């Protein structure tokens, strides 16, 4: 996070130097007196603005160029003595509330947080999704509607078609997406009316012939997802046998899509029960199967095995299977 610290007085500049030293490399202190132009330039070029000055100066300077909570940097306003550290803008998505708390600890002051979910002790839906790496799939304005419903009523209905634990206490679990305010799903097709998020909990197990191209592997994965109504954005990793660790097509597919590639020995793959066995795989690499057991092993977490949700599918030079991880939510 790039944090710009600005001030308008000599006392403010002393406090700015103290805060910058405590924040370390994240912070960039502007030694000159902050002018309207400097404030606006910093707003455009920073992830966070810390303004040691009156709130009115900041509001008048930045109001005309503010856009929305998804793109604006967070803005913190502090009095010259560091007693009040106000999260003024982008408190949740921009990280303003957390930064205000950090700076208040530095100055010995009080973080002033005004977002309703924080004040009332409700779950901040946007932060909850962000902390858990969930992708918002609905229109963002629906997030505001659902967040307001949670603030006003103290509870919202939640449905997940993924294995999921650690759901916030103010999420009431329902048995149908039609009853839900929030839906967590790895499906491509989304229910109407709900705020939908997708996790990255799927692992695709892949077996392939030597020299299979990245394009053919990508097409096989895409077709697998399409046939089973799975969202490709929910893929969080791929897995195979260690004999394929240097297979160019697989390595390129993983790198292109930013996915970790995990490889397992034939001995570990052969210990997984109940898989679809392959005479070809046994002869070629010594494993009774590759795609199914690799996916299940990579999707396991501790003693919790990965759940096979798509059995082996055979394409020209590729086999695929999909397993799902159990999601343990962080509040």
C-alpha positions in Angstrom: 0.0 0.0 0.0 1.4 3.4 -1.0 0.5 5.9 1.8 0.9 9.6 1.2 1.1 11.8 4.3 0.3 15.5 3.9 0.1 18.4 6.4 -0.4 22.2 6.4 1.4 23.3 9.5 4.8 22.9 11.2 3.2 20.9 14.0 1.5 18.7 11.4 4.8 18.1 9.7 6.3 16.9 12.9 3.5 14.5 13.4 3.7 13.4 9.8 7.4 12.5 10.2 6.6 10.4 13.3 3.8 8.5 11.6 6.0 8.0 8.4 8.8 6.6 10.5 6.5 4.1 12.3 4.8 3.0 9.0 8.1 2.4 7.3 8.5 1.8 3.6 4.7 2.1 2.9 4.7 5.8 3.7 5.7 8.7 1.6 5.8 12.0 3.5 5.3 15.3 1.6 7.6 17.8 3.3 6.0 20.8 1.7 2.8 22.5 2.8 -0.1 20.6 1.2 -1.9 22.7 -1.5 -5.1 21.9 -3.3 -3.0 20.6 -6.3 -0.8 18.5 -4.1 -3.8 16.9 -2.4 -5.4 16.0 -5.6 -2.2 14.7 -7.2 -1.7 12.5 -4.1 -5.3 11.3 -4.3 -4.8 10.0 -7.8 -1.4 8.4 -7.3 -1.8 6.8 -3.8 -3.6 3.9 -2.2 -4.1 6.0 1.0 -4.0 9.6 2.0 -3.2 10.6 5.5 -4.1 14.3 5.9 -3.1 16.1 9.0 -5.4 19.1 8.7 -9.0 20.1 9.2 -11.6 17.7 7.6 -13.2 20.6 5.8 -10.0 21.3 3.8 -9.9 17.7 2.7 -13.6 17.5 1.8 -13.5 20.7 -0.3 -10.3 19.6 -2.1 -11.2 16.0 -2.9 -15.0 16.0 -3.1 -15.1 17.0 -6.8 -12.7 14.2 -7.8 -14.1 11.3 -5.7 -15.6 8.5 -7.8 -16.7 5.4 -5.8 -15.6 3.0 -3.0 -14.1 0.6 -5.5 -11.6 2.9 -7.1 -11.0 5.8 -4.6 -8.0 5.5 -2.2 -8.8 5.6 1.5 -8.5 9.0 3.2 -7.6 9.5 6.8 -7.9 12.9 8.5 -6.0 13.6 11.7 -5.8 16.7 14.0 -2.4 18.2 14.6 -2.0 16.6 18.1 -2.9 13.1 16.7 -5.8 12.7 19.2 -8.5 11.9 16.6 -7.7 9.7 13.6 -10.8 9.8 11.3 -11.5 7.2 8.6 -13.1 9.6 6.1 -13.3 7.7 2.8 -13.1 4.1 1.6 -13.1 2.6 5.1 -13.8 -1.0 4.1 -12.7 -1.8 0.5 -9.9 0.8 0.6 -8.7 -0.2 4.0 -9.3 3.1 5.7 -10.7 1.8 8.9 -7.8 -0.6 9.5 -5.3 2.1 8.6 -7.0 4.5 11.0 -6.6 2.0 13.8 -2.9 1.5 13.0 -2.2 5.2 13.0 -4.2 5.7 16.2 -1.9 3.2 17.9 1.1 5.2 16.7 -0.2 8.6 17.9 -1.8 7.3 21.0 -5.1 8.8 19.8 -8.5 7.4 19.0 -9.6 5.9 15.7 -12.9 7.4 14.6 -14.8 4.8 12.6 -18.3 5.7 11.4 -19.2 2.8 9.1 -22.4 1.2 10.4 -21.3 -2.4 10.3 -18.3 -1.6 12.5 -20.3 0.5 14.9 -23.1 -2.0 15.3 -20.8 -5.1 15.3 -22.2 -6.5 12.1 -20.3 -8.4 9.4 -18.9 -6.1 6.7 -19.9 -8.2 3.7 -17.4 -6.6 1.3 -14.5 -7.2 3.8 -15.7 -10.7 4.6 -15.6 -11.6 0.9 -12.2 -9.9 0.4 -10.6 -11.7 3.4 -11.8 -15.0 2.1 -10.7 -14.4 -1.5 -14.3 -14.6 -2.9 -15.1 -13.0 -6.2 -18.2 -10.9 -6.4 -20.3 -12.0 -9.4 -23.3 -9.8 -9.0 -23.7 -6.1 -9.8 -21.8 -4.1 -7.1 -24.8 -2.0 -6.3 -26.5 -5.1 -4.9 -23.7 -5.3 -2.3 -24.8 -2.0 -0.9 -28.4 -3.2 -0.7 -27.5 -6.4 1.1 -25.1 -4.7 3.5 -27.9 -2.2 4.4 -30.3 -5.1 5.0 -27.8 -6.7 7.4 -27.2 -3.4 9.2 -31.0 -2.7 9.5 -32.2 -6.2 10.4 -29.1 -7.8 12.1 -29.2 -10.9 10.0 -29.2 -12.0 6.3 -30.0 -15.3 4.7 -27.0 -17.3 3.3 -26.8 -20.3 1.0 -23.8 -22.2 -0.2 -23.6 -25.1 -2.6 -19.9 -25.5 -1.5 -18.8 -27.2 1.6 -18.3 -24.3 3.9 -17.7 -23.8 7.6 -17.0 -20.7 9.8 -19.9 -18.7 8.4 -20.4 -15.4 10.3 -23.0 -15.5 13.2 -25.2 -12.9 11.5 -25.5 -15.1 8.4 -28.6 -17.3 8.7 -28.0 -20.5 6.7 -31.0 -21.5 4.4 -31.5 -24.5 2.3 -32.2 -22.9 -1.1 -30.7 -20.1 -3.1 -34.2 -18.8 -3.7 -34.4 -17.9 0.0 -30.9 -16.4 0.2 -29.7 -12.8 0.3 -26.1 -14.1 -0.3 -25.1 -17.1 -2.3 -21.7 -18.7 -2.4 -21.3 -20.9 -5.4 -18.8 -22.3 -7.8 -21.4 -22.7 -10.5 -21.4 -20.7 -13.7 -25.1 -20.1 -13.7 -26.2 -17.8 -10.9 -29.6 -17.5 -9.1 -31.6 -14.4 -9.6 -31.9 -11.8 -7.0 -29.1 -12.8 -4.6 -25.7 -11.3 -4.1 -23.4 -14.0 -5.5 -19.8 -14.7 -4.7 -17.6 -17.5 -6.0 -14.7 -19.0 -4.1 -11.5 -20.4 -5.6 -12.0 -23.9 -4.1 -11.8 -26.1 -7.1 -8.8 -28.2 -8.1 -8.6 -29.7 -11.6 -6.7 -33.0 -11.9 -5.0 -33.3 -15.3 -3.4 -36.2 -17.1 -2.0 -35.7 -20.6 0.1 -37.3 -23.3 3.6 -36.1 -23.8 3.8 -32.9 -25.8 0.1 -31.9 -25.4 -0.2 -28.1 -26.1 -1.3 -25.5 -23.6 -4.2 -24.7 -25.9 -5.5 -28.3 -25.9 -5.2 -28.5 -22.1 -7.0 -25.2 -21.7 -9.8 -26.3 -24.0 -10.2 -29.5 -22.1 -10.5 -27.7 -18.8 -13.0 -25.1 -20.2 -15.1 -27.9 -21.7 -15.1 -29.8 -18.4 -16.4 -26.7 -16.6 -18.9 -25.9 -19.3 -20.4 -29.4 -19.2 -20.8 -29.4 -15.4 -21.8 -25.7 -14.9 -18.6 -24.8 -13.1 -17.2 -21.3 -13.0 -13.6 -21.3 -14.4 -12.8 -18.5 -12.0 -13.4 -20.9 -9.1 -10.4 -23.0 -10.1 -7.7 -22.5 -7.5 -5.2 -25.0 -8.6 -4.3 -27.9 -10.9 -2.7 -31.2 -10.0 -1.0 -34.1 -11.8 1.6 -36.9 -11.4 5.2 -36.0 -10.7 6.2 -37.6 -14.0 4.6 -34.6 -15.7 6.3 -32.0 -13.6 8.2 -30.6 -16.6 5.4 -31.0 -19.2 5.5 -27.7 -21.1 1.8 -27.5 -21.8 0.8 -28.0 -18.2 3.4 -25.7 -16.9 2.4 -22.9 -19.3 -1.3 -23.4 -18.5 -0.7 -23.0 -14.8 1.5 -20.0 -15.3 -0.8 -18.3 -17.7 -3.8 -18.6 -15.4 -1.8 -17.9 -12.2 -2.5 -21.3 -10.7 -0.3 -23.5 -8.5 0.6 -26.8 -10.0 0.9 -29.7 -7.5 2.5 -33.0 -8.5 2.2 -36.3 -6.6 4.1 -39.6 -6.8 2.4 -42.6 -8.2 2.6 -44.2 -4.7 0.4 -41.4 -3.2 -2.0 -41.5 -6.2 -2.4 -45.3 -5.9 -3.4 -45.0 -2.2 -6.6 -43.1 -3.1 -9.5 -45.6 -3.1 -12.5 -45.7 -5.3 -11.0 -44.0 -8.4 -11.7 -44.7 -12.1 -8.7 -46.9 -12.9 -6.9 -46.7 -16.2 -4.8 -49.5 -17.9 -3.1 -46.9 -20.0 -2.0 -44.7 -17.1 -0.8 -47.8 -15.2 1.4 -48.9 -18.2 2.6 -45.4 -18.9 3.4 -43.9 -15.5 2.7 -46.7 -13.0 -0.4 -45.0 -11.5 -3.9 -46.6 -11.5 -5.2 -43.1 -12.3 -4.0 -39.6 -12.5 -6.7 -36.9 -12.9 -9.1 -38.1 -10.1 -6.6 -38.9 -7.3 -4.4 -35.9 -8.1 -7.4 -33.6 -7.8 -8.6 -35.2 -4.6 -5.1 -35.0 -3.0 -4.6 -31.4 -3.9 -8.0 -30.4 -2.6 -7.5 -32.1 0.8 -6.9 -30.0 3.9 -5.4 -31.8 6.9 -7.6 -34.8 7.6 -10.4 -33.4 5.4 -10.2 -35.1 1.9 -11.1 -33.3 -1.2 -14.5 -34.0 -2.6 -14.5 -35.4 -6.1 -17.3 -33.5 -7.9 -16.5 -34.4 -11.5 -15.1 -37.8 -12.3 -12.6 -38.5 -15.0 -13.4 -37.1 -18.4 -11.4 -38.2 -21.5 -10.5 -35.8 -24.3 -8.1 -36.4 -27.2 -4.8 -36.1 -25.3 -6.1 -35.0 -21.9 -8.0 -36.4 -19.0 -9.6 -34.1 -16.4 -11.4 -34.4 -13.1 -12.4 -31.8 -10.5 -12.3 -31.9 -6.7 -13.6 -29.3 -4.3 -11.8 -28.0 -1.1 -13.7 -27.5 2.1 -14.0 -23.7 2.6 -13.1 -22.5 6.1 -14.3 -18.9 6.3 -12.3 -16.2 8.0 -14.6 -13.6 9.7 
